[in-house]
């Protein structure tokens, strides 16, 4: 039986199949932005061919498909979501335009405000009011509600977001509104803030609810179409969707909480890196995921990926728990341009269509991939395992345009593009790590994504990182990593109170109630269920909270609150190098994670050692000058034999370059472990 992971990116669709022994078979096809499911189905045919069976036979032997999708992301970034209406407490319809009183460039008086996802005429106030403690100040007025439902119906919206003041403490008014909408507009997608994000802070709650309504119909439609296509192709199992927090959810749950899949695709790579911690014995890693359009960076500390509830996607703010992934506009398709004889690379990308000039699909602008072809780092006749031939002359012509503007030779311009994009990515990693108060030099760098292997050694050298690991499935690691994840539901409830006046019984009751809800969402799952707990806490005078795990505190402890406060002081000291035990501690939110453990992803079979390591061929590369460099097939190399640079390591879907001071050894599982000289 197979488990198949599928990651649809901006340029390529990646697929990885793993059998019960841990053997991995991968495939890579071009993405189809007009209909992502089309490229996915084509990719399954290529994957089946690699397995030596037809697609229907492979799918009949598949127990689970896990899918990471950029459908919700693209709908947000490209403003192609649903037409949304907002029902909110009367007098509060302008919250999303008021924002938080800030703007990105605060001293730019000519800066135009961003256009909200819901224009003002589609934001309708309803007469009702709930107090901060959940008591009702003004009952939901039925006449006002009926007028609002009629108004939003006449607007012809596809989806409706409902966000009433303090509904996180009392959802009654929102639930009554949902019932009225279901009766009047049964086919309209409805998003309630009390279900999407039941926590304090009105701006974050209304934005996240609107995002859910905006991307929900688009994602639900895509997933429905995908399910039908897979069923027609012969798949009878369930499709699991990767969510932004690094866990999985069913199609039904993903359609309901679509905002949770806004960063679905990149999350698979972080899941893979977390799994790699166990395989490599490296608890501290920086992930380096360089694809065709962008590069994603994240930190793994003490074996755990970091979560955040403050994520900006385009103009939208999504406050659901999300893996803390930082995206840079630098990828294989990033376009080079000049201004005043200064070279810039990215963030604009050639994407999948037309793509880099060397793809031969009509692109004429020089990209990072074109530069790599000109420098000899990519073999034009062996791209994607020989299934796609690159046009060296087109790449040379595109880079020549940049060279003419810079007044340099073509090869110098290509080298400049290579160096600029490396510096951009290295500075991005430095910024992310320093902001978290960590020194990147004590981390390892795990490289994945189709374009990363050619750049990772130089990026590590700039950062003074000494160890780089490149998995043998690096080009599809996000797809493979999705198979190492579990079912996961993140729950949050606001409970604003001073720790000193909160009883342990009161907090315990809330946490146990959340645990019961988490277990109910996993109803029907017959595997192991793990519950994790945390509290968002702050000092009394602060306005931002930090999340404090409390898993090490027994839920039945009579000093639950006191021990949680002590954990907060300790965590505050770790993050900010000070704590204030004499100040009041405030509990803001309680968090519970319900995890349904799926069967563990087995590692690939161990490789045997051998005496001789022989390159498959040589190739001329430009490394400050032209020289002949050995090329090795990574899939055929034995483990424990050190190879000194410069050298190229190739798989059918990616290439890895190491420089002259570097050396590399293949691990028993077939991964490349590079020592940076």
N, C-alpha and C positions, 0 to 999 in steps of 0.2 A: 504494500500500500504506500502511496505517495502523499506527501504534504507539499503544497505548492504555494509559494509566496510571489506576489505580483506587485511591482512598484511602477506606477506610470509617472514619468518625469516629463519635463518640457520638451526634451529632444528624443529620448529613448524610453521604451517600455522594457523593464527588466523582469525576468522570471527565474525562479530557482525551485527545483524539485528535489526533495530529500526522501530517500527510502528508509526502511526500518533499520538498516545497518549504518546510516549516517552518510551514505554515498550521495554526492551532490552532482546534479546536472543542471546547467544554466543555459539561458537563451537571452538574446537581446534583439529587439526589433524597433523600427522607427515608430514614434508615437503618432497618433492621428488626432490632432487637437479638435477637429470638427466633431468627432465622436470617439472618445477614448476607448470605449468598449470594442471598437473595431480593431484597433491595434492590439488590444488584449487578446482577442480571439485569434488573431493572426500569430501572436506570440506563442499561444498554446500549441498551435500547429508546429511551429519551429521547435518548441520544447519536446513535443512528442517525437519529432524526427530525430532529435538528439538521443532520445531514449530507444529509438529503433522500433516504435510502435505508431499506430495512427492515433489521432486526437481522441476519438471516441473511446478507444481501448484504454488510453492513459487516464481519461477522466473517470471511467468506470472503476479504475483502481485507485482513485484519489479519495482520501478520507476527509481532507480539509483544504480549503483555499482561503488564504489570508491576503487581503488586498489593501494597499496604501494608495490613496487617490488624491489628486490635486484639483478635483472638480470644484470643491467648495472654495479652495484657495483662489483658483482662477476666476470664479464667479465674483469674488470680492475685489480682487486686484484689477480685473477688467471691467468692473461695473456691469456685469451681465447676470445679476441675480433677479429675484422675483420683484414684482411691483408690490410694495409693502405699505400697509396702513398701520397707524399706531393709535391704540386707545390707552389713555393715561388719566391720572387724576386731574381734574379741572384745575387749570393754572400752572400745570407743570409740563406742557407740551414742548417747551423750548429747551429742555435740559440738554439734548444732544447738540444743539447749536451753541449754547453757553459754554459747553465743555467744562473745564475746570478753571476757567479764568486765565488760561495760558495759551500760547501759540508756539509753534516750533521755533520761529525766529522772532523772539519777543520784542526786539528793537526795530523791526521792519514795519513801519507804519503803513506801507503800501501793500502789505501781504494780504491777499484775498483769503477769506475764511474758506475752509473746505466745504464742498457741497455735501450736505448730509444724505444718507441713504434714503431717508424718508423726508420729502419736502414738507413745508409747513402746512399746506392745504390738506395733506393726508394724515396730519396729526390732530386727533380729536380728543377734547377733554370730556370726561364723564364725572358727574357730580357724585362724589363719595370721598370718604376720608377715614383712614385707619391710623391710630396713634402709634408711636414708636414701640409701645408695649403690647400691641396687638388688639387693644380695645377699640371699639368703633366710635369715632367722633361724629361722622355723618354716614348714615346707612346708604347703601347703593340705591340711588334713585332710579326707579324703573322707567320713568318717562325719559330721563336723560340718557339711560342706556339704550332704550329703543331708538331714540333719535340718532345716537352715535352709530348703532348697528345699521340703520337705514342710510346714513351718510357714507359710511365706509363701503356699503354695498353698491351705492350709486357711483363710487369712484372706480369700481371694476378692479379691485386689487386681487393679487394672487395669494397673498399671505397677510395675516394680521398679527401684530405683536401687541400683547397686553401687559402693561407695567404700571401697577398702582403703587402709591406711596406705602411703604412699610408692609407690603404683602409678604415679605419673608417671615413676618411674625404671625400673620393671619391671612391665609390664601382664600378665604371665603368669597370675597368680592370678585377676585379673578376667576375662580371656579364658576361662579354664577354667570359671569360674562362669557366664559367659554361655552356654557350650556346654551345661552342665548344665540351665540354665533353659530353653534352646531345646528341649531334649529333653522336659522335664517339662511346660513351659507354653509351647507353641509360639505361642499367640495373644496372649501378654502382651508389652507394650511394655517393653523393657529398656534402661536408660541406664547406661553405664559411665563412671566419672569419668576413666579413662585416654583416652577418646575425646572426652568433653565438655570437660574442662579439665585437661590433663596438666601441671599446674604445682604448685609448692610452696604451702603454706598450706592446712591440712586443713579449716578452717572454711569458707573460700570455696569449696573444691573440693566438699565434701559438699553445701553449699547449692545450688550451681549444678547439680550432678548431680540433686538432688531436684527442683529447679524444672523441669529438662528432662523428667524423668519425669512430673511433675505436669501440665504443659501439653502434652506430646507427643501423647498419644492424642487430646486435644481438637482440637489444631491439625491433626493428621493426618486425623482424621475430616472436619473442615471442608474441608480442601484436596481430599480425595478426592471429597466431594460437589460441590464447586465445579467440579472438572475434569469430572465427569460432566455437570453442568448446562451448562457451556460447550460440551462436545462435542455435546450434544443441541441446543444453540442454533445450531450450525454452525461452531464454532471448531476448527480442526485443529492449531493451533500449540501451543507450549509456554507455560505460565504461569510467570513468574518472580516470586519473592517477595522483597520488600524486607526486609533484615535490619537489626538495630540498629546495625551498624557503618557503614551507609551504602552497602553494596553489595547485589548480588542473588545469589540462589541458586535452584536448581531446587526443585520441590515435594518430590522425594525427599530432597534434602539438608536442606530446611526441616523436614520431618517427623522426620528423624534428629536434627537439632540445633535443636529447637523453642525452646529458651531463647534462641537467637540472634535470634528474631523477637519478643521480648517488647516491644521498642519499635520495631516495624516501621513503624507509621503516621507518627509524627513525623519519622522519618529522611528521608522524601521531601522535606520542606521544606528540610532542611539541604542535601540534594543539589542542590536548585534554587538555593539561595543561593550555593553554591560555584560553580555554573555561571554565576550572575549576576555573579560577580566579573569574569569575562572580558568579559561584555557591557557592564558599567558602568565598568570600570577602577577599581573600588573594592576594594582588597585586604582592608580591615578593615570587617566588617559585624557588626551584632547582628541576629539574626533575631527577628521578633515575629509569632508564629503564634497568632492569637486565633480560636478556634473557638466552638462552641456550649457546650462543657463546661469547657474549660481554655485556658490560654495557655502555649505552649512557647517557651522562650528559649534561644538558643545563640550562641556567639561564633565568628566566622570571622576568623582572624588570618593575615595574609600569604597570603590565598587558601586556607587550609586549615582544615577543621573540626577541632575538638579531640575526641580519643577519651579515654575513661576505662575503667578496669576495676573501678571501685568504684560499682556502681549498686544502689540500694535500690528495690525495687518492692513496695509494701505492706510486709509483714514479711519478704519474701525478699531475699536478697542474690545478685545475679547478677554474676559476675566475668568474663564474656566481654567482649571489646572492644566498647564501645558509644559512640555519639556522645554527647558531654557535653551533654545536653539537660536543662534545668530546667523543671519544670512547676509552674504556679501555678493555684490553684483559682479562676480568674476567666475567664469566657467570656460569650458572649451569653445563655446560659441561667442564669447565676449568679443566685441568689435573694437579694433584699434582706430584711433583718430588722432589728429594733431591740432594744436592751437598755438600759433606763434612758435613753431619748431619745438614744441613740447609734446611728448608722446603721452597719450592717455589710453587706458584699456578698460572697457566696460563703463558703466553697468549695462549699457544696451547690448542685447544679444541677438545673434542671427537665428536662434531657435532651431526648430526642426525643419521649418520651411521659411526661406530657402536654405538656411543652414550655412555653414562655412563655404567659401568658394570652392574648396577642394571636393565638396560633395557632388559638384556638377549639377546642382538643381537651380541654377540661376543666380546664386549669391555672388556678389562682386567685391564686398567689403572684407578687408583682411581681419581674421580672427585669430585667437590663440591657437586653435587647431591648425590653421593655415601656417602659422609660424613654426609649429612643431613639425609639420611636413617638410617645410623648407630646410629646417635644421637637421633633418634626417632622423628625428626621434620617432616618427611614425613611419611604418612601412606601407607605402601606397598600395601594394599588392596583397597585403595580409591584414587589412582592416576588417574587424568583425569576423575573424577567422577565414578571410578570403571571400566572404559573401558580398563585400562591398569594396569596390576599387576607388581609391582617391586620385584626384586629378592634380598631379604635381605642378603642371604648367599653370593651371588656374590659381593654385595657391601662390605660386611664384609671382604671377601677374598681380594678384591682390596685394601682396606685401610690397611689390614694386611701387605701387601707388603711395604707400606710406613712406617708403624710402625716398621717393622724389620730393615729398613735402619736407622731409627731415634733412635732405641733402646728404644721405648716406648710401652705402651699398645695400642691396636687397638682404644679404646675409646679416649685416649689422642691424638692419631694421627688425628682422625676425628675432635676433638675439635680444634686442631692446624690448620687444613685445613680451618675450619670455621672462625677462628680468623684472619688468614693471608689474606684470600680473603676480609674480612670486612675492614681490615686496608688498603689494596690496593685500594679499592673503596673509602674509606674515604679520603685518601691522594689525589686521583684523583679529588674529589670534591673540596678539599681545594685548590689545585693548580689552577683549573679552576676559582674559585671565587676570589682568591687573585690576579690572573693575571688581572682580570677586576676591581680590586680595591674595592671589596666588602667583607664584613664580613659575612661568611655563617651563623653565629649565629643569624642574624636578618632575615633569610629566613625560610620559611617552606619547608619541603621535601615532594614531591608528588611521590609516589612509584607505579611503574607498571612494567609489564613484569612478566612472569610466575615464575621466581626465586626470585624476589625482596622481597616479603613479609616476607620471613624467615630471611632476613639480614638487612632490612631497620632500625629497631629499634636500633640495635647495631651500625650501621653506623652513625645514628643520634647522638647516645650517644658519640661516639668518637669525632664528630664535635661540640658537645655541642649545637645541634639544639633541640629546645624544642617541636616542633610540627611536626607530620608526618601525612599525609593523604594517605589512601589506598582506591582507588575506588573499588566498588564491581565488576567492570569489569576490574580489574587491569591486569589480564593476557592477555587481548586482547584490552587494552586501545588504542594502536596505531590504530587498526582497527576501534574502535569506534570513535576516534578523527578525523579520515579522513572524517567522516560524518558531522563534525562541521566546515569544511573548505569551501572556495569559489573558484571560477574560478579566476586565477591570472596570469597576464603577467608582467614581469619585463623588462623595457627598459632602456638602457643606451646609452648616446652619449657623446663623448669627446668634450670639448669646453675649451681648455686651454687658459686662458686669465687672466690678472690682473683685480681684481674687480674694481680698480680705473679707468680703461680704458674701462670697459664694460658698455654699456648703458642698462637700464632696458628694453627698447624696444627690444633690441637684445636678451637678455635672455628670455624675455616673448615669443618672436616668436619661439625660440627653444623649450620651454616647451609646448607651445600650439601645435606645430607640433608633439611632442612626444605623447601628449594626444590624438591627432587625430589618430595616429598609434595604440595606445593602444585600443581605442574604435573600430577601424576597426578589430582588432584581436578578439574582442568580438562580431563581427557581427552575428546577429541571436539570441543573448541572449536578452531576453525580460524582465529581472529583473533590479534591481537597480545597477547602475555602480558607483563605487567610485574611484576617482583619488587621488593618493598621490604623492608628489614631494619631492625631496631631491637633494642636491648638494654635490659632493666630493670636499673638499677645504683644503688648507694648507697655511702656511706662505711661503713667497718667498724662503727662504733658506732651507726649509724642502723637503724631498724626499718621504714622505708618507702622504696620505690624510686621513681625517676623513669625515664620511658621516654626513651631517647636514640636518635634516628634515626642510622643509620650508612651511609646510601645514598651519601654522598659519599666513603666510604673504599673503595678497590678491594678486592674480595673476595680477590684474590690477593696483597695486600700482605704483606710479611714482617713488618710492624709493625702488623698489624691490631688486636691487643689494645692496644698502646700508643696508637695513634691513637684508638681507642674511648674509652680512659680520658681522653684530652685533650678529646674531645667531651663527656664527662660533666662534667668540671670547668667547661667553658664553659656548658653547659646549666644546671648547678646555680647558677652565678653569675647567669644570666638570670632564673631563677625566684626566687632567694632573696637576691640581691645580695651573695653571698659564695661563695668556694670555698676548699678546703683541699688544695692540691697535695701537701702532705706526708703526708696520711692515706692509709691503704690504701683501694683501690677494690674493691668486690665486684660481680661479675656474678651476677645472680639468675636472670633468664629471658632466653631468646633469642626474638625474635618475627620472623615472616616473613609478609608479605602477598602473596598471588598474585592478580593482577588480570587478568581477561580483558576487554580493551577492546572494547566494543560500538560500533556506528556512532554517531558524534557526533550529538547533538540539534541540528538546525539552528534558528536563530532565525527568528522570524516575518518575513515580507517587510517591507522598509522602507516607511514611509509617505511620502507626498509632502507638501510644505509648501503652505500657502495663506495668502491675505492676511487673510481674515476669520474670526473665531471667534465663533459665535453660540450662546448657550445655547438648549437645547431648550424650556425653560420656567422659571418661577420657583416658589419654594415658601417658605412662612412657617416660619422656624426660630426657636427660642428660644436666643439667644446673649447672655444677661444681660438680654434684652428681646426682644420679638418683632420680626422684621424680614424683609423679602422678600429672598431669596437666589437668585442664578442657579443653574440646574441644567444641567450639561453631560453629554452622552453621551460617555464616554471612548472608546468604540469608533469614534466618528465624528470625533474631534478630530485635526487635522493636527499635525505635529511642529513644534517650534521657535517656538511662539507662547505667550508667557508670560501666564498668567491669575492675577489677583490675588484674594485672598480678601476676604470670606468667599465660599465656593462649595461646591457639591456636585458630585461626579463620579460618575456611575452606569454600571454595566454590568448585564446581566441577573442577576448573582449577587452583586454587592457594591456598596457605596456608600462614597465617600471624602469626608470633611469637612476643609476647611482653614479656618483662622481669618482674621480681618481682617489681621493682620500678615504672613501667609504668602503665598507665590506658588508656582505650579506650571507646569511645562512638560512636554509630551509628548515622549519620546525617539523616535528614528526607528523603534524596534521597538514603539512603542505603550505604553510604560510611563510612569507618572506620576512625575516627579522634582520633589520639593517642597523649597523653601527655607523653613526655619522662621524666622519673623521674631522 
